[in-house]
């Protein structure tokens, strides 16, 4: 077998694909709205996995509502004991999932307002994406937000380890397990997107800014180990802001020691730009012309 060695020559006249973007910012700083159109096809090319019901007024967004990591199963009480509902499949008792429309959520707007809203687990969504991706019209997946995913995972870890709160696990075992579960989900999505040259956007809330030695400390509002892992796996990390009157949304890629912000894409490094896909694309595809 001959192994082909590729010599990397970046063509900055094209918008790169297969990129993992991490958008970090305070709530209402434009992350979801911008991400919902982060494609050459605009909103038509983007699929949002909404973990916080934050897309209800995001015009034209394509959304899957997600409210758990694992599939919820039906249960019943017999003789005062809660037992799983099962069905026979190939001679085995298999737990019966709760139908997506019966998981207790209702539409808040639109023609279906007040009707049951289908919601899914992350496991169901990942399985569906892996099976159906090449038939779907999207080239970008958005997780909105990873902060909610982490909260679900921490509750799972607490149950698995029999503890009441994070931090009670011996030798940090709870934090390590939660980080592993989080990163595993993101890596699966990242691998899928890289396989199909699609983009992955991870939205995260930012911690309240602290000033140390006269410098602002900026990072995702996540446990330190998880934050570091996500930052390491992201190709581009941008900090989103909006001015006081809500008229100007921007994203900063300016990096220094106190900020977990930056870009592996040279055209974006150390820049602050409008928070919109076209502005980012223009900055990239015009990079070579400006540098000559």
C-alpha positions, 0 to 999 in steps of 0.5 A: 500500500502506498501512503500519500503525504500531503503538503499543506497549502492553504487557499485563503480565497476559499472559506475553510470547512471542517472547522470547529468554532467555539463562541463564548459570550454573555447571554443575549450577545448574539451567539445563537442568531449568528450561528443559525446562519453560519453557512454559505446557504444561510439558515438553510445550511444550519442545524441547531441542537437547542439545549436551552429552548433559546431558538424560539424567536430565531427566525428561519432557524432549523432546530432540534430540541434536546433536553437530556443526554440519555433516552428517557424510558417509560416506567410504571408503579407496581405494589409501590415499586417503580419499574421500567416498562419493557417489551419483548424483542428477540426474546429479550425484555427491552425498555420502552422509550417515552415518545418524543411528543410525550416528554412534557414540553410544549411549543411556545410560539408559532402555529403549534403554540400550546401543543406538545413539542417533540424533544430528544436526547443527545444519544438519539440525535447523535445516532440519527445524525450519523445515520442520515447526515449524507441525506440532509441539506445541512453543512453546519451543526450548532450546540446551543449551549454546551453549558446546559449539556454539562449540567445534564452530565453532572447530574448523571455523574452524581447519580452514578457515583452516589454523591449529592454535589460535584466536588464530593467525588474522591480524588476529583473522580466526579470532575474527571468523569463529567469532563470525559462524557462531555468531551466524548459527545463533542468529539463524536460531533467533531469527527462527523463534521470533519468527515463530511467537511462540515462545521461545528459551532459550540456556544458557551456562556462566558464567566463573569469577567474578572480583572486580575493585574489590570487584565480581563480574564475571559473563559467559558463558564464551565469547569476548568478541565472541561473548558481547557479540553474544549478550547484545545479541540476548537480551531477558532474561539471567539468572544461575542459582545453587544454594545449598550443599545444593542445595535452592534454585535461583534466577535473578538479573536484577540488572544493573550494569556488571560483570555482563552480566545484565539484562532488557528485561521491566520486571517482571523487572528487578533481581529475584532469583526462584526458577528456575522458569517459574511463578515468573517468570510470576507476577512478570510477570502481577502486575506491574501490580497491584503497581505501581498 
